[in-house]
Amino acid sequence: MSEVTNGRVVFKSIPEAYPIPGENIVYDTSEKIDLDNVPLNGGILLKTLEVSVDPYMRGRMRDASIESYAPAFHLNESIDGFGVAVVVRSESSEAKKGDYVYGMIQYQNYNIVKDLKSTNLSKFVNSENLPLSTYVGVLGMPGKTAFMAWREYSKAKKGETAFVSTGAGPVGSLVIQLAKMDGLKVIGSAGSADKVQFMKECGADVAFNYKKENVADVLKREGPIDMRALPFNYSGVPRQLTMLKVTGTTSAGRPSMPRLRLPGLMDDLSNANLFQVVSKSLSIHGFITGRLEAKHNEDFYKTIPPLVANGTIKHQEQVFHGLEKVGDVILAVQKGENTAKAVVHVADA
């Protein structure tokens, strides 16, 4: 096979506000790769099939000297993120040609990795024959965030009431469905009529547009609530789902949950709100999904893919085509112009 273009998405400069496609994020086609003869040195050659575009990426477009949970993108190098790839060639016992892998990959057509373990890639079998884009959405990091947070922190009891902010998003919508499976009443909020309808399809007992209805009024009418889930991205963290749980009651019964603004939880932890954490016996959990994978990953893949395949778990995704579209999709996600989980289809297997 002759050389082929190895297109890549390059981080060229740090944006001042919204990232500008073609300026801060550039699609580059200057590199070539000989798929048959490129040295692997005991490694694995991967062909990128699907990549995810997520809000947290903006937090990685910073000076590398600024520390955070997720590393900064390197200037003049390919950006990386969650993706699905297929093995083209392998000199490693970890993988063979045709295997699918998921994890953090460079956003370029082809990648050579020395192994899977040290690069945080893992093989998966698409036994349900689902679209591979699913594995960067409901079966990828967003789905894991919802599932693992719910299993680890919700301490849900049948008959309780949960309030899910951003309930139509890829994390929030799965939280709604997990809560309903556990027998909870679910209140969901989102910012458009279409998103409200999707929350209803996911089983939310109460779904409302927070731009048209006052959150406090809805919760007063439909509550009291026992927990609140706030899916959000903060400080470059890949994906967080903060869980607030009422663990005690007052003489008047369960208290209403204090309203916490997005995007930063710490913005709301004023002295007044901190007092509510004490007086209402709240438990607050923030976490990084990757730190829970060792405990919950096997259960996630055993439980969720069959439910997605048979239609029990509903999800939405917006698929764009071509690696050259990544910069445009990043900008759309930052502006909130995407209509569902943003995925870029790079190539067929």
Phi and psi in degrees as GROMACS dihedral restraints (atoms count N, CA, C in turn):
[ dihedral_restraints ]
;  ai    aj    ak    al  type     phi  dphi    fc
    3     4     5     6     1   -73.5    20    10
    4     5     6     7     1   171.4    20    10
    6     7     8     9     1   -62.5    20    10
    7     8     9    10     1   146.2    20    10
    9    10    11    12     1  -125.2    20    10
   10    11    12    13     1   158.8    20    10
   12    13    14    15     1   -70.6    20    10
   13    14    15    16     1   132.8    20    10
   15    16    17    18     1  -107.7    20    10
   16    17    18    19     1    79.0    20    10
   18    19    20    21     1   -61.1    20    10
   19    20    21    22     1   145.8    20    10
   21    22    23    24     1  -146.9    20    10
   22    23    24    25     1   154.0    20    10
   24    25    26    27     1  -101.1    20    10
   25    26    27    28     1   114.0    20    10
   27    28    29    30     1  -107.7    20    10
   28    29    30    31     1   137.0    20    10
   30    31    32    33     1   -86.2    20    10
   31    32    33    34     1   106.1    20    10
   33    34    35    36     1   -95.4    20    10
   34    35    36    37     1   -32.4    20    10
   36    37    38    39     1  -160.2    20    10
   37    38    39    40     1   158.5    20    10
   39    40    41    42     1   -82.3    20    10
   40    41    42    43     1   122.0    20    10
   42    43    44    45     1   -72.8    20    10
   43    44    45    46     1   150.6    20    10
   45    46    47    48     1   -85.2    20    10
   46    47    48    49     1   -32.4    20    10
   48    49    50    51     1  -136.7    20    10
   49    50    51    52     1  -115.6    20    10
   51    52    53    54     1   -67.7    20    10
   52    53    54    55     1   141.6    20    10
   54    55    56    57     1   -68.3    20    10
   55    56    57    58     1   134.0    20    10
   57    58    59    60     1  -100.0    20    10
   58    59    60    61     1   116.2    20    10
   60    61    62    63     1   -60.8    20    10
   61    62    63    64     1   137.3    20    10
   63    64    65    66     1    86.6    20    10
   64    65    66    67     1   -10.7    20    10
   66    67    68    69     1  -121.0    20    10
   67    68    69    70     1   -62.4    20    10
   69    70    71    72     1   -83.2    20    10
   70    71    72    73     1   -38.8    20    10
   72    73    74    75     1  -119.1    20    10
   73    74    75    76     1   118.8    20    10
   75    76    77    78     1  -124.8    20    10
   76    77    78    79     1   135.8    20    10
   78    79    80    81     1   -89.1    20    10
   79    80    81    82     1   122.2    20    10
   81    82    83    84     1  -116.6    20    10
   82    83    84    85     1   134.7    20    10
   84    85    86    87     1  -121.2    20    10
   85    86    87    88     1    22.2    20    10
   87    88    89    90     1   -79.2    20    10
   88    89    90    91     1   -19.3    20    10
   90    91    92    93     1   -90.9    20    10
   91    92    93    94     1   144.8    20    10
   93    94    95    96     1  -120.3    20    10
   94    95    96    97     1   158.6    20    10
   96    97    98    99     1  -146.7    20    10
   97    98    99   100     1   136.4    20    10
   99   100   101   102     1   -96.3    20    10
  100   101   102   103     1   104.2    20    10
  102   103   104   105     1   -64.7    20    10
  103   104   105   106     1   -29.4    20    10
  105   106   107   108     1   -83.7    20    10
  106   107   108   109     1   -28.5    20    10
  108   109   110   111     1  -120.3    20    10
  109   110   111   112     1    -6.3    20    10
  111   112   113   114     1   -61.1    20    10
  112   113   114   115     1   130.0    20    10
  114   115   116   117     1   -63.3    20    10
  115   116   117   118     1   134.1    20    10
  117   118   119   120     1  -102.4    20    10
  118   119   120   121     1   -21.4    20    10
  120   121   122   123     1    50.5    20    10
  121   122   123   124     1    45.2    20    10
  123   124   125   126     1    85.0    20    10
  124   125   126   127     1     3.7    20    10
  126   127   128   129     1   -98.9    20    10
  127   128   129   130     1  -156.3    20    10
  129   130   131   132     1  -133.6    20    10
  130   131   132   133     1   133.4    20    10
  132   133   134   135     1   -98.0    20    10
  133   134   135   136     1   123.4    20    10
  135   136   137   138     1  -115.2    20    10
  136   137   138   139     1   142.5    20    10
  138   139   140   141     1  -107.7    20    10
  139   140   141   142     1   123.3    20    10
  141   142   143   144     1   -75.5    20    10
  142   143   144   145     1   131.7    20    10
  144   145   146   147     1  -111.2    20    10
  145   146   147   148     1   -45.9    20    10
  147   148   149   150     1  -138.0    20    10
  148   149   150   151     1   140.4    20    10
  150   151   152   153     1  -131.3    20    10
  151   152   153   154     1   150.8    20    10
  153   154   155   156     1   -98.3    20    10
  154   155   156   157     1   144.0    20    10
  156   157   158   159     1  -118.1    20    10
  157   158   159   160     1   122.4    20    10
  159   160   161   162     1  -130.8    20    10
  160   161   162   163     1   155.3    20    10
  162   163   164   165     1   -57.9    20    10
  163   164   165   166     1   -32.8    20    10
  165   166   167   168     1   -62.1    20    10
  166   167   168   169     1   -17.9    20    10
  168   169   170   171     1   -60.0    20    10
  169   170   171   172     1   -31.4    20    10
  171   172   173   174     1   -61.6    20    10
  172   173   174   175     1   -35.7    20    10
  174   175   176   177     1   -67.4    20    10
  175   176   177   178     1   -19.4    20    10
  177   178   179   180     1   -88.5    20    10
  178   179   180   181     1    -8.4    20    10
  180   181   182   183     1   -89.3    20    10
  181   182   183   184     1    68.5    20    10
  183   184   185   186     1  -141.1    20    10
  184   185   186   187     1   173.2    20    10
  186   187   188   189     1   -64.7    20    10
  187   188   189   190     1   134.5    20    10
  189   190   191   192     1   -63.9    20    10
  190   191   192   193     1   -17.3    20    10
  192   193   194   195     1   -76.1    20    10
  193   194   195   196     1   -15.2    20    10
  195   196   197   198     1   -85.0    20    10
  196   197   198   199     1   116.9    20    10
  198   199   200   201     1   -82.1    20    10
  199   200   201   202     1   147.5    20    10
  201   202   203   204     1  -160.5    20    10
  202   203   204   205     1   179.9    20    10
  204   205   206   207     1   -66.2    20    10
  205   206   207   208     1   -38.2    20    10
  207   208   209   210     1  -105.7    20    10
  208   209   210   211     1   136.9    20    10
  210   211   212   213     1   -66.6    20    10
  211   212   213   214     1   153.4    20    10
  213   214   215   216     1   -71.2    20    10
  214   215   216   217     1   150.7    20    10
  216   217   218   219     1   -64.4    20    10
  217   218   219   220     1   149.1    20    10
  219   220   221   222     1   -92.0    20    10
  220   221   222   223     1   129.7    20    10
  222   223   224   225     1   -59.4    20    10
  223   224   225   226     1   137.5    20    10
  225   226   227   228     1    66.9    20    10
  226   227   228   229     1    18.3    20    10
  228   229   230   231     1  -124.5    20    10
  229   230   231   232     1   164.5    20    10
  231   232   233   234     1   -64.4    20    10
  232   233   234   235     1   139.3    20    10
  234   235   236   237     1   -73.5    20    10
  235   236   237   238     1   162.2    20    10
  237   238   239   240     1  -131.0    20    10
  238   239   240   241     1   164.1    20    10
  240   241   242   243     1  -178.0    20    10
  241   242   243   244     1  -170.7    20    10
  243   244   245   246     1   -75.8    20    10
  244   245   246   247     1   134.5    20    10
  246   247   248   249     1  -158.1    20    10
  247   248   249   250     1   170.2    20    10
  249   250   251   252     1  -117.7    20    10
  250   251   252   253     1   136.1    20    10
  252   253   254   255     1  -138.5    20    10
  253   254   255   256     1   164.7    20    10
  255   256   257   258     1  -121.1    20    10
  256   257   258   259     1   144.5    20    10
  258   259   260   261     1   -75.9    20    10
  259   260   261   262     1   124.7    20    10
  261   262   263   264     1   -93.6    20    10
  262   263   264   265     1   -45.8    20    10
  264   265   266   267     1  -142.6    20    10
  265   266   267   268     1   152.8    20    10
  267   268   269   270     1  -149.3    20    10
  268   269   270   271     1   136.0    20    10
  270   271   272   273     1  -114.6    20    10
  271   272   273   274     1    16.2    20    10
  273   274   275   276     1  -113.9    20    10
  274   275   276   277     1   146.9    20    10
  276   277   278   279     1   -73.9    20    10
  277   278   279   280     1   -11.8    20    10
  279   280   281   282     1   -72.7    20    10
  280   281   282   283     1   -27.1    20    10
  282   283   284   285     1  -150.0    20    10
  283   284   285   286     1   153.8    20    10
  285   286   287   288     1  -126.7    20    10
  286   287   288   289     1   165.3    20    10
  288   289   290   291     1   -54.9    20    10
  289   290   291   292     1   132.8    20    10
  291   292   293   294     1    96.4    20    10
  292   293   294   295     1   -12.1    20    10
  294   295   296   297     1   -69.2    20    10
  295   296   297   298     1   142.9    20    10
  297   298   299   300     1   -94.7    20    10
  298   299   300   301     1   141.0    20    10
  300   301   302   303     1  -129.9    20    10
  301   302   303   304     1   153.3    20    10
  303   304   305   306     1  -132.7    20    10
  304   305   306   307     1   143.9    20    10
  306   307   308   309     1   151.5    20    10
  307   308   309   310     1  -158.6    20    10
  309   310   311   312     1   -81.7    20    10
  310   311   312   313     1   119.9    20    10
  312   313   314   315     1  -132.0    20    10
  313   314   315   316     1   157.9    20    10
  315   316   317   318     1   -70.6    20    10
  316   317   318   319     1   138.9    20    10
  318   319   320   321     1   -82.5    20    10
  319   320   321   322     1    76.8    20    10
  321   322   323   324     1  -146.4    20    10
  322   323   324   325     1   164.2    20    10
  324   325   326   327     1   -61.7    20    10
  325   326   327   328     1   -39.6    20    10
  327   328   329   330     1  -134.2    20    10
  328   329   330   331     1   144.0    20    10
  330   331   332   333     1  -135.3    20    10
  331   332   333   334     1   145.0    20    10
  333   334   335   336     1  -110.9    20    10
  334   335   336   337     1   123.5    20    10
  336   337   338   339     1  -118.9    20    10
  337   338   339   340     1   146.7    20    10
  339   340   341   342     1   -72.7    20    10
  340   341   342   343     1   -30.5    20    10
  342   343   344   345     1  -166.4    20    10
  343   344   345   346     1   178.0    20    10
  345   346   347   348     1   -89.8    20    10
  346   347   348   349     1   -43.4    20    10
  348   349   350   351     1   -60.2    20    10
  349   350   351   352     1   -50.0    20    10
  351   352   353   354     1   -73.8    20    10
  352   353   354   355     1   -16.2    20    10
  354   355   356   357     1  -101.9    20    10
  355   356   357   358     1    10.4    20    10
  357   358   359   360     1    58.0    20    10
  358   359   360   361     1    37.6    20    10
  360   361   362   363     1  -106.0    20    10
  361   362   363   364     1   147.9    20    10
  363   364   365   366     1  -137.5    20    10
  364   365   366   367     1   142.8    20    10
  366   367   368   369     1   -75.5    20    10
  367   368   369   370     1   151.3    20    10
  369   370   371   372     1  -144.3    20    10
  370   371   372   373     1   155.6    20    10
  372   373   374   375     1  -112.2    20    10
  373   374   375   376     1   121.9    20    10
  375   376   377   378     1   -83.3    20    10
  376   377   378   379     1    65.3    20    10
  378   379   380   381     1   -66.7    20    10
  379   380   381   382     1   -22.8    20    10
  381   382   383   384     1   -88.9    20    10
  382   383   384   385     1    -0.7    20    10
  384   385   386   387     1    55.7    20    10
  385   386   387   388     1    44.2    20    10
  387   388   389   390     1   -86.8    20    10
  388   389   390   391     1   157.6    20    10
  390   391   392   393     1   -55.7    20    10
  391   392   393   394     1   136.7    20    10
  393   394   395   396     1   -64.1    20    10
  394   395   396   397     1   -23.0    20    10
  396   397   398   399     1   -60.5    20    10
  397   398   399   400     1   -26.8    20    10
  399   400   401   402     1   -58.9    20    10
  400   401   402   403     1   -29.6    20    10
  402   403   404   405     1   -79.9    20    10
  403   404   405   406     1    -0.3    20    10
  405   406   407   408     1  -113.3    20    10
  406   407   408   409     1     5.4    20    10
  408   409   410   411     1  -117.8    20    10
  409   410   411   412     1  -108.2    20    10
  411   412   413   414     1   -63.8    20    10
  412   413   414   415     1   -25.3    20    10
  414   415   416   417     1  -104.4    20    10
  415   416   417   418     1    11.9    20    10
  417   418   419   420     1  -115.7    20    10
  418   419   420   421     1  -148.6    20    10
  420   421   422   423     1   -55.6    20    10
  421   422   423   424     1   -44.7    20    10
  423   424   425   426     1   -62.0    20    10
  424   425   426   427     1   -43.5    20    10
  426   427   428   429     1   -65.9    20    10
  427   428   429   430     1   -39.9    20    10
  429   430   431   432     1   -63.6    20    10
  430   431   432   433     1   -38.7    20    10
  432   433   434   435     1   -58.4    20    10
  433   434   435   436     1   -49.6    20    10
  435   436   437   438     1   -63.6    20    10
  436   437   438   439     1   -49.2    20    10
  438   439   440   441     1   -65.0    20    10
  439   440   441   442     1   -46.8    20    10
  441   442   443   444     1   -72.1    20    10
  442   443   444   445     1   -36.4    20    10
  444   445   446   447     1   -66.0    20    10
  445   446   447   448     1   -41.8    20    10
  447   448   449   450     1   -63.9    20    10
  448   449   450   451     1   -45.1    20    10
  450   451   452   453     1   -66.4    20    10
  451   452   453   454     1   -37.7    20    10
  453   454   455   456     1   -82.8    20    10
  454   455   456   457     1   -37.6    20    10
  456   457   458   459     1  -121.7    20    10
  457   458   459   460     1   -19.6    20    10
  459   460   461   462     1   -68.6    20    10
  460   461   462   463     1   -35.6    20    10
  462   463   464   465     1    48.5    20    10
  463   464   465   466     1    42.1    20    10
  465   466   467   468     1   -67.4    20    10
  466   467   468   469     1   141.9    20    10
  468   469   470   471     1  -125.7    20    10
  469   470   471   472     1   138.6    20    10
  471   472   473   474     1   -53.9    20    10
  472   473   474   475     1   134.5    20    10
  474   475   476   477     1    95.2    20    10
  475   476   477   478     1   -11.3    20    10
  477   478   479   480     1   -75.7    20    10
  478   479   480   481     1   171.2    20    10
  480   481   482   483     1  -122.0    20    10
  481   482   483   484     1   130.0    20    10
  483   484   485   486     1  -117.0    20    10
  484   485   486   487     1   141.7    20    10
  486   487   488   489     1  -112.1    20    10
  487   488   489   490     1   123.5    20    10
  489   490   491   492     1  -114.6    20    10
  490   491   492   493     1   110.6    20    10
  492   493   494   495     1   -75.6    20    10
  493   494   495   496     1   155.6    20    10
  495   496   497   498     1    51.5    20    10
  496   497   498   499     1    45.8    20    10
  498   499   500   501     1   -71.9    20    10
  499   500   501   502     1   -10.0    20    10
  501   502   503   504     1   -98.7    20    10
  502   503   504   505     1    -3.8    20    10
  504   505   506   507     1   -74.9    20    10
  505   506   507   508     1   173.7    20    10
  507   508   509   510     1   -64.5    20    10
  508   509   510   511     1   -29.0    20    10
  510   511   512   513     1   -85.0    20    10
  511   512   513   514     1   -53.8    20    10
  513   514   515   516     1   -59.1    20    10
  514   515   516   517     1   -38.6    20    10
  516   517   518   519     1   -65.8    20    10
  517   518   519   520     1   -34.4    20    10
  519   520   521   522     1   -74.3    20    10
  520   521   522   523     1   -35.3    20    10
  522   523   524   525     1   -59.2    20    10
  523   524   525   526     1   -42.6    20    10
  525   526   527   528     1   -56.0    20    10
  526   527   528   529     1   -46.2    20    10
  528   529   530   531     1   -71.7    20    10
  529   530   531   532     1   -35.8    20    10
  531   532   533   534     1   -66.3    20    10
  532   533   534   535     1   -39.5    20    10
  534   535   536   537     1   -64.5    20    10
  535   536   537   538     1   -41.4    20    10
  537   538   539   540     1   -65.2    20    10
  538   539   540   541     1   -37.8    20    10
  540   541   542   543     1   -62.1    20    10
  541   542   543   544     1   -29.1    20    10
  543   544   545   546     1   -90.1    20    10
  544   545   546   547     1     6.3    20    10
  546   547   548   549     1    83.3    20    10
  547   548   549   550     1    25.5    20    10
  549   550   551   552     1   -95.3    20    10
  550   551   552   553     1   156.4    20    10
  552   553   554   555     1   -82.1    20    10
  553   554   555   556     1   135.9    20    10
  555   556   557   558     1  -124.5    20    10
  556   557   558   559     1   130.6    20    10
  558   559   560   561     1  -110.5    20    10
  559   560   561   562     1   128.1    20    10
  561   562   563   564     1  -125.7    20    10
  562   563   564   565     1   143.9    20    10
  564   565   566   567     1  -123.7    20    10
  565   566   567   568     1   146.3    20    10
  567   568   569   570     1  -154.6    20    10
  568   569   570   571     1  -179.8    20    10
  570   571   572   573     1  -112.0    20    10
  571   572   573   574     1    15.3    20    10
  573   574   575   576     1  -154.8    20    10
  574   575   576   577     1   162.6    20    10
  576   577   578   579     1   -63.1    20    10
  577   578   579   580     1   -40.2    20    10
  579   580   581   582     1   -63.1    20    10
  580   581   582   583     1   -39.8    20    10
  582   583   584   585     1   -70.1    20    10
  583   584   585   586     1   -35.9    20    10
  585   586   587   588     1   -62.7    20    10
  586   587   588   589     1   -42.2    20    10
  588   589   590   591     1   -62.9    20    10
  589   590   591   592     1   -40.4    20    10
  591   592   593   594     1   -65.3    20    10
  592   593   594   595     1   -38.2    20    10
  594   595   596   597     1   -62.2    20    10
  595   596   597   598     1   -37.4    20    10
  597   598   599   600     1   -64.3    20    10
  598   599   600   601     1   -40.9    20    10
  600   601   602   603     1   -64.2    20    10
  601   602   603   604     1   -28.4    20    10
  603   604   605   606     1   -79.4    20    10
  604   605   606   607     1    -7.0    20    10
  606   607   608   609     1   106.8    20    10
  607   608   609   610     1     4.1    20    10
  609   610   611   612     1   -58.7    20    10
  610   611   612   613     1   131.8    20    10
  612   613   614   615     1   -71.9    20    10
  613   614   615   616     1   -34.4    20    10
  615   616   617   618     1  -133.0    20    10
  616   617   618   619     1   122.4    20    10
  618   619   620   621     1  -129.2    20    10
  619   620   621   622     1   127.9    20    10
  621   622   623   624     1  -143.0    20    10
  622   623   624   625     1   159.1    20    10
  624   625   626   627     1   -92.4    20    10
  625   626   627   628     1   111.7    20    10
  627   628   629   630     1   -68.2    20    10
  628   629   630   631     1   -13.0    20    10
  630   631   632   633     1   -80.2    20    10
  631   632   633   634     1   -17.7    20    10
  633   634   635   636     1  -114.4    20    10
  634   635   636   637     1   -20.2    20    10
  636   637   638   639     1  -125.0    20    10
  637   638   639   640     1   141.9    20    10
  639   640   641   642     1   -72.1    20    10
  640   641   642   643     1   125.9    20    10
  642   643   644   645     1   -59.1    20    10
  643   644   645   646     1   -46.5    20    10
  645   646   647   648     1   -60.9    20    10
  646   647   648   649     1   -38.1    20    10
  648   649   650   651     1   -66.6    20    10
  649   650   651   652     1   -41.4    20    10
  651   652   653   654     1   -64.6    20    10
  652   653   654   655     1   -44.4    20    10
  654   655   656   657     1   -67.8    20    10
  655   656   657   658     1   -34.2    20    10
  657   658   659   660     1   -65.9    20    10
  658   659   660   661     1   -38.2    20    10
  660   661   662   663     1   -75.7    20    10
  661   662   663   664     1   -39.4    20    10
  663   664   665   666     1  -101.4    20    10
  664   665   666   667     1   -13.5    20    10
  666   667   668   669     1   -86.6    20    10
  667   668   669   670     1  -157.6    20    10
  669   670   671   672     1   -72.4    20    10
  670   671   672   673     1   160.6    20    10
  672   673   674   675     1  -108.8    20    10
  673   674   675   676     1   151.4    20    10
  675   676   677   678     1   -98.6    20    10
  676   677   678   679     1   -22.8    20    10
  678   679   680   681     1  -156.4    20    10
  679   680   681   682     1   157.8    20    10
  681   682   683   684     1  -134.5    20    10
  682   683   684   685     1   136.0    20    10
  684   685   686   687     1  -112.5    20    10
  685   686   687   688     1   127.8    20    10
  687   688   689   690     1  -120.7    20    10
  688   689   690   691     1    94.5    20    10
  690   691   692   693     1   -73.6    20    10
  691   692   693   694     1   125.4    20    10
  693   694   695   696     1  -159.1    20    10
  694   695   696   697     1   167.5    20    10
  696   697   698   699     1  -116.8    20    10
  697   698   699   700     1   137.7    20    10
  699   700   701   702     1  -152.8    20    10
  700   701   702   703     1   133.1    20    10
  702   703   704   705     1    55.2    20    10
  703   704   705   706     1    34.7    20    10
  705   706   707   708     1    76.8    20    10
  706   707   708   709     1    11.4    20    10
  708   709   710   711     1   -77.1    20    10
  709   710   711   712     1   133.3    20    10
  711   712   713   714     1   -49.7    20    10
  712   713   714   715     1   -49.3    20    10
  714   715   716   717     1  -166.7    20    10
  715   716   717   718     1   133.8    20    10
  717   718   719   720     1  -125.2    20    10
  718   719   720   721     1   153.0    20    10
  720   721   722   723     1  -136.4    20    10
  721   722   723   724     1   103.8    20    10
  723   724   725   726     1   -82.6    20    10
  724   725   726   727     1   126.6    20    10
  726   727   728   729     1  -107.2    20    10
  727   728   729   730     1   126.1    20    10
  729   730   731   732     1  -111.5    20    10
  730   731   732   733     1   130.2    20    10
  732   733   734   735     1  -129.7    20    10
  733   734   735   736     1   130.1    20    10
  735   736   737   738     1   -82.9    20    10
  736   737   738   739     1   116.4    20    10
  738   739   740   741     1  -105.2    20    10
  739   740   741   742     1    -4.0    20    10
  741   742   743   744     1  -140.3    20    10
  742   743   744   745     1   174.8    20    10
  744   745   746   747     1  -131.4    20    10
  745   746   747   748     1   162.7    20    10
  747   748   749   750     1  -102.6    20    10
  748   749   750   751     1   174.7    20    10
  750   751   752   753     1   -64.5    20    10
  751   752   753   754     1   -19.9    20    10
  753   754   755   756     1   -92.1    20    10
  754   755   756   757     1     6.4    20    10
  756   757   758   759     1   101.4    20    10
  757   758   759   760     1  -172.5    20    10
  759   760   761   762     1   -63.0    20    10
  760   761   762   763     1   135.1    20    10
  762   763   764   765     1   -77.5    20    10
  763   764   765   766     1   160.6    20    10
  765   766   767   768     1   -74.5    20    10
  766   767   768   769     1   145.5    20    10
  768   769   770   771     1   -74.7    20    10
  769   770   771   772     1   137.0    20    10
  771   772   773   774     1   -64.2    20    10
  772   773   774   775     1   145.3    20    10
  774   775   776   777     1   -82.2    20    10
  775   776   777   778     1   127.4    20    10
  777   778   779   780     1  -117.4    20    10
  778   779   780   781     1   132.1    20    10
  780   781   782   783     1   -81.5    20    10
  781   782   783   784     1   158.6    20    10
  783   784   785   786     1  -104.2    20    10
  784   785   786   787     1   159.4    20    10
  786   787   788   789     1   -91.6    20    10
  787   788   789   790     1   -14.8    20    10
  789   790   791   792     1  -110.3    20    10
  790   791   792   793     1   122.6    20    10
  792   793   794   795     1   -59.0    20    10
  793   794   795   796     1   -38.6    20    10
  795   796   797   798     1   -65.1    20    10
  796   797   798   799     1   -23.0    20    10
  798   799   800   801     1   -58.5    20    10
  799   800   801   802     1   -27.3    20    10
  801   802   803   804     1  -100.6    20    10
  802   803   804   805     1    -6.4    20    10
  804   805   806   807     1   -85.5    20    10
  805   806   807   808     1    58.9    20    10
  807   808   809   810     1   -74.7    20    10
  808   809   810   811     1   173.3    20    10
  810   811   812   813     1   -56.9    20    10
  811   812   813   814     1   -38.7    20    10
  813   814   815   816     1   -63.5    20    10
  814   815   816   817     1   -44.7    20    10
  816   817   818   819     1   -71.8    20    10
  817   818   819   820     1   -33.9    20    10
  819   820   821   822     1   -62.8    20    10
  820   821   822   823     1   -36.4    20    10
  822   823   824   825     1   -64.9    20    10
  823   824   825   826     1   -35.7    20    10
  825   826   827   828     1   -65.7    20    10
  826   827   828   829     1   -33.8    20    10
  828   829   830   831     1   -58.9    20    10
  829   830   831   832     1   -39.7    20    10
  831   832   833   834     1   -75.6    20    10
  832   833   834   835     1   -51.4    20    10
  834   835   836   837     1   -67.6    20    10
  835   836   837   838     1   -26.5    20    10
  837   838   839   840     1  -107.0    20    10
  838   839   840   841     1    12.3    20    10
  840   841   842   843     1    52.8    20    10
  841   842   843   844     1    52.4    20    10
  843   844   845   846     1   -89.1    20    10
  844   845   846   847     1   145.9    20    10
  846   847   848   849     1  -112.6    20    10
  847   848   849   850     1   130.2    20    10
  849   850   851   852     1  -118.5    20    10
  850   851   852   853     1   127.9    20    10
  852   853   854   855     1  -124.9    20    10
  853   854   855   856     1   119.8    20    10
  855   856   857   858     1  -111.7    20    10
  856   857   858   859     1   149.4    20    10
  858   859   860   861     1  -159.1    20    10
  859   860   861   862     1   165.2    20    10
  861   862   863   864     1  -109.2    20    10
  862   863   864   865     1   125.2    20    10
  864   865   866   867     1   -54.7    20    10
  865   866   867   868     1   -41.9    20    10
  867   868   869   870     1   -58.7    20    10
  868   869   870   871     1   -25.1    20    10
  870   871   872   873     1   -77.5    20    10
  871   872   873   874     1   -10.8    20    10
  873   874   875   876     1  -105.8    20    10
  874   875   876   877     1    -5.8    20    10
  876   877   878   879     1   -63.5    20    10
  877   878   879   880     1   -40.2    20    10
  879   880   881   882     1   -58.5    20    10
  880   881   882   883     1   -33.2    20    10
  882   883   884   885     1   -83.6    20    10
  883   884   885   886     1   -36.7    20    10
  885   886   887   888     1  -117.0    20    10
  886   887   888   889     1    -6.2    20    10
  888   889   890   891     1   -60.3    20    10
  889   890   891   892     1   -46.6    20    10
  891   892   893   894     1   -61.5    20    10
  892   893   894   895     1   -43.8    20    10
  894   895   896   897     1   -64.9    20    10
  895   896   897   898     1   -37.9    20    10
  897   898   899   900     1   -59.3    20    10
  898   899   900   901     1   -51.7    20    10
  900   901   902   903     1   -71.0    20    10
  901   902   903   904     1   -23.6    20    10
  903   904   905   906     1   -76.2    20    10
  904   905   906   907     1   -34.1    20    10
  906   907   908   909     1   -92.7    20    10
  907   908   909   910     1   -48.9    20    10
  909   910   911   912     1   -80.8    20    10
  910   911   912   913     1   -46.0    20    10
  912   913   914   915     1   -53.6    20    10
  913   914   915   916     1   -43.9    20    10
  915   916   917   918     1   -62.3    20    10
  916   917   918   919     1   -34.8    20    10
  918   919   920   921     1   -71.5    20    10
  919   920   921   922     1   -31.3    20    10
  921   922   923   924     1   -70.5    20    10
  922   923   924   925     1   -42.8    20    10
  924   925   926   927     1   -63.9    20    10
  925   926   927   928     1   -38.0    20    10
  927   928   929   930     1   -91.1    20    10
  928   929   930   931     1     3.8    20    10
  930   931   932   933     1    87.5    20    10
  931   932   933   934     1     0.0    20    10
  933   934   935   936     1   -64.6    20    10
  934   935   936   937     1   -45.0    20    10
  936   937   938   939     1   -91.9    20    10
  937   938   939   940     1   121.8    20    10
  939   940   941   942     1   -96.7    20    10
  940   941   942   943     1   145.3    20    10
  942   943   944   945     1  -153.7    20    10
  943   944   945   946     1   163.4    20    10
  945   946   947   948     1  -131.4    20    10
  946   947   948   949     1   145.3    20    10
  948   949   950   951     1  -146.1    20    10
  949   950   951   952     1   150.2    20    10
  951   952   953   954     1  -115.9    20    10
  952   953   954   955     1   112.3    20    10
  954   955   956   957     1  -100.8    20    10
  955   956   957   958     1   126.6    20    10
  957   958   959   960     1  -106.1    20    10
  958   959   960   961     1   159.4    20    10
  960   961   962   963     1  -121.7    20    10
  961   962   963   964     1   124.9    20    10
  963   964   965   966     1   105.0    20    10
  964   965   966   967     1   129.4    20    10
  966   967   968   969     1   -59.4    20    10
  967   968   969   970     1   -27.2    20    10
  969   970   971   972     1   -66.9    20    10
  970   971   972   973     1   -13.3    20    10
  972   973   974   975     1   -87.0    20    10
  973   974   975   976     1    -6.8    20    10
  975   976   977   978     1   -57.3    20    10
  976   977   978   979     1   -45.0    20    10
  978   979   980   981     1   -59.1    20    10
  979   980   981   982     1   -43.3    20    10
  981   982   983   984     1   -64.7    20    10
  982   983   984   985     1   -39.0    20    10
  984   985   986   987     1   -70.3    20    10
  985   986   987   988     1   -39.0    20    10
  987   988   989   990     1   -57.4    20    10
  988   989   990   991     1   -45.4    20    10
  990   991   992   993     1   -63.7    20    10
  991   992   993   994     1   -43.1    20    10
  993   994   995   996     1   -61.3    20    10
  994   995   996   997     1   -41.1    20    10
  996   997   998   999     1   -66.1    20    10
  997   998   999  1000     1   -41.1    20    10
  999  1000  1001  1002     1   -63.3    20    10
 1000  1001  1002  1003     1   -33.3    20    10
 1002  1003  1004  1005     1   -87.4    20    10
 1003  1004  1005  1006     1    -4.5    20    10
 1005  1006  1007  1008     1    74.4    20    10
 1006  1007  1008  1009     1    24.4    20    10
 1008  1009  1010  1011     1   -90.3    20    10
 1009  1010  1011  1012     1   -10.1    20    10
 1011  1012  1013  1014     1   -73.3    20    10
 1012  1013  1014  1015     1   149.8    20    10
 1014  1015  1016  1017     1   -98.8    20    10
 1015  1016  1017  1018     1    -9.2    20    10
 1017  1018  1019  1020     1  -163.6    20    10
 1018  1019  1020  1021     1  -172.9    20    10
 1020  1021  1022  1023     1   -56.0    20    10
 1021  1022  1023  1024     1   123.7    20    10
 1023  1024  1025  1026     1   -85.5    20    10
 1024  1025  1026  1027     1   123.1    20    10
 1026  1027  1028  1029     1  -131.0    20    10
 1027  1028  1029  1030     1   139.9    20    10
 1029  1030  1031  1032     1  -109.7    20    10
 1030  1031  1032  1033     1   117.5    20    10
 1032  1033  1034  1035     1   -81.6    20    10
 1033  1034  1035  1036     1   118.8    20    10
 1035  1036  1037  1038     1   -93.4    20    10
 1036  1037  1038  1039     1   -45.8    20    10
 1038  1039  1040  1041     1  -161.7    20    10
 1039  1040  1041  1042     1   159.6    20    10
 1041  1042  1043  1044     1   -82.1    20    10
 1042  1043  1044  1045     1   155.5    20    10
